[in-house]
Amino acid sequence: MQTAWVALAAVVLDRLLGEPRRFHPLVGFGRLASGIERALYGGPDAGAAARRGRGGAALALAVLPFLAAAWWATVQEPWIGVTAETVLLYLALGGRSLEEHARRVANALEAGALEEARRRVGDMVSRDTGAMQPEDVARAAVESVLENGNDAVFGALFWYALAGAPGVVLYRLVNTLDALWGYRTPRYVHFGWAAARLDDGLNYLPARLTALTYAALGRFACALRCWRTQGGAWESVNAGPVMAAGAGALGLKLGGPARYHGALKKRPTLGEGVAPGVADIERATALVKRGTGLWLVMLMTGASISA
């Protein structure tokens, strides 16, 4: 029962407080990771195997001390352990932050401020936004909300329920390292390999549970069909099912070509229905919020049955 109550408390804290405005631990962790990268990356003559080894060592050096600290905190006096678990899970959640980012994009589109909307959606996605039209901005925002619903909410809840505070710390830190190093660029294709593969593994089950959650709360048959027929065509083994199911659940058509780092990238179509508009940004955030409530109900129900 403690797990369910801690999850509820952490979600409430996230809704009330959002992410810390100053001194966010993940921002500090990102700076630490950048320092570790500079120290361990090595010279230009390092081969692929050596670079992967250095990347694996960097991952271990960045994550293991915090993993040990999370485990240590949870084995202290009960009230200390529960407090530590609640705070760590709260810090790992980003539901309110995701909603705030999406709302800023929607507000700018509604006001006809296209340049502002492009800038705001650029805070959510890694693609080029300078030439986006309103439909492109709305599509990018909806895609980001659906994908990050898994990364910022459901994945954290899953790993907390499965492995407690150490599990959620491992998940969130690896997810952060993947965001820093998990690119298939000349610099990171080998160095970031360990972080990217571990993030894929940690997200495999949460992503599919997220996809099922979206389906259960939307157009169920359409979501499952899109997941089955389209999810595997996406470059990311986890983002594909999540976004395909979310698009189907909302009756939207997502994906398609997008520009990254100056180059047009062909992406498959996800979902069925109409192109997203500004109102669909709110529909996507509402889907994530309803899914969060469903997960909390399921955790409470499961705890009551097992008590």
Buried (B, 14 or more C-beta within 10 A) or exposed (E): EEBBBBBBBBBEBBBEEBBEEEEEBBEEBBEBBEEBBEEBBBEEEBEEEBBBBBBBEBBEBBBEEBBEBBEEBBEEEEEEBBBBBBBBBBBBBBBBBBBEBBBBBBBBBEEEEBEBBBBBBBEBBEBBBEEBEBEBBBBBBBBBBBBBBBBBBBBBBBBBBEBBBBBBBBBBBBBBBBBBBBBEEEEBBBBBBBBBBBBBEBBEBBBBBBBBBBBBBBBBEBBBBBBEEBBEEBEBBBBBBBBBBBBBBBBBBBBEEBBEEEEEEEBBBBBBBEBBBBEBBBBBBBBBBBBBEBBBEBBBEBBEEEE
